[in-house]
Amino acid sequence: MESECYEITLILNGDFEEGFTVTCKELPELITEGGTIYEAIENSKDALIATLELYEDFNRELPDSIKLDKRTKKASKKKLDISVTTTHEINFHQSLV
């Protein structure tokens, strides 16, 4: 079975005094927070897994807008790339190219 590749944009808002919130425009169900930037990004992994399980449980398709072209698997250059396997294992890769 061929795995799908997706690209989402994580939006980080907040400050060092109040903490940080992570949301995703493409997946509005994905929302989490953390006391530091690192915690917020780490928590977003769990939030993404929960969101994927929600879509799976309700038999919902992920938005076409986040699916990458299967032929090129081309992603934006300045993104935090997230790979998800069928077991919901997530790999975060920061690309600064």
Number of C-alpha atoms within 10 A of each C-alpha: 4 5 10 14 18 21 19 18 17 20 13 16 13 15 12 9 8 10 15 21 23 21 19 17 12 16 18 9 16 20 20 21 21 18 15 17 19 11 15 20 21 15 17 22 20 17 19 21 17 15 17 20 14 13 15 12 9 8 9 11 9 14 10 9 10 14 15 16 12 12 6 7 12 12 17 11 11 10 16 17 20 18 16 19 11 10 7 15 12 15 12 13 11 12 12 8 7
